[in-house]
Amino acid sequence: MKNNFMKIVLVFGIIMFLAACGSKAELSDYVKVNFSGYDTMGTATYEIDQDKLIMDTFEVSDNIFDLDFEKLNEIDDMLSAYSIELDKDKDLSNGEQVVVKLSVDDSKTDKLKTKSEIKVTVSGLEEPKELSDEEIEKHVVVNFNGVSGRGSLMIDTTFSDDLRGLTFESSQDGEITNGDTVVVSLTEDSRDSLATLGYVLTGKGEAKFEASGLDVVAEKPSDIANLDDVERFISEGINREYQDWGFYKYEIIEGNTYYRQFYKEEESISFWGNSSSDGTLVNIYTIEEYGSEGELVDTYTVVYGFTDIILDENNKANVTELREYSNKYDDTYSLESVEKLLEGYGYQVVE
């Protein structure tokens, strides 16, 4: 009886030994998922403890040089036989679950087995700091420049430390009118950087400001309360510019009057001209230049007037601050072509 019992124990031990030798390692036991970042914005990565997997599966020591070429090939095949995928690896929150999908290619190795998936609960993510619209408004400083209707803004910030690099923009820049509510928002790059800085927006990431202080130019000349004064200055200016001197005499023939509210970048300037700006009122003149014998020496077209006609609260232009504007076209230009140029540059005839 005793001998039979010993035989049973021996057979059982042999079976267990053979089973152990033929067992496969469970891949999921060697997978670790790591979470980093901030709650609601966390990221997940995974790692495989390959050293332990190799040692457990092939019962080898730490010294890889003890392995023969065939064994090394087996190890290499095993390490290339599995694939791992996370169903979600960003924008994670504490408490939610990440599914780890695993698979093993049995044609490459007989050393591994695996569950099709395991679930891991997200934890350890830090709580992000909050950035509110009120805080943005407190630290964003805007200055409005230019003229009403085409106003631009300059944006500065007083953020410190991590947030000092945040930048802002406005889609209204270049088209701002006094009284407008101007929305200043975080740029896309700055929004993307908040997660790495450990911040989350509690609002829209913007602040609102009322535009003011922009210069005002008339929409049309009749809006200028002291238009007669400006026209008188134009008349005096052209007569002063082309007054008779020495042997030369000038005949000044006045043409149409033109006005343009806003500057147009496409405008070209002749060699004898200077640049215009916003609020420009001009006349076209044909200038005939005569010599000492009364003969016609030259004929040319001159555009003359004033630009930067800025209005005060009473819609009056300060005539002492007007900037002279002139452009001279030689006899290769006809009067009609100069008129067409002005119209193309956005000027309108004043009736």
Secondary structure, DSSP 8 states (H G I E B T S, - for coil): -HHHHHHHHHHHHHHHHHHHHH--EEGGGGEEEEEESBTTSBEEEEEE-HHHHHHHHH---S-GGGS-HHHHHHHHHHHTSEEEEES--SSB-TT-EEEEEEEE-TTT-SSEE--SEEEEE----B--EEE-HHHHHHHEEEEEESBTTSBEEEEEE---GGGGG--EE-TTTT-B-TT-EEEEEE-HHHHHHHHHHTEEESS-SEEEEE----BEE-SSGGG-TTHHHHHHHHHHHHHHHT--BTTBEEEEEEEEEEEESS--TT----TT-----SSEEEEEEEEEEE-TTS-EEEEEEEEEEEE--EE-TTS-B-GGG-EEEEEEE-TTS-HHHHHHHHHHTT-EE--
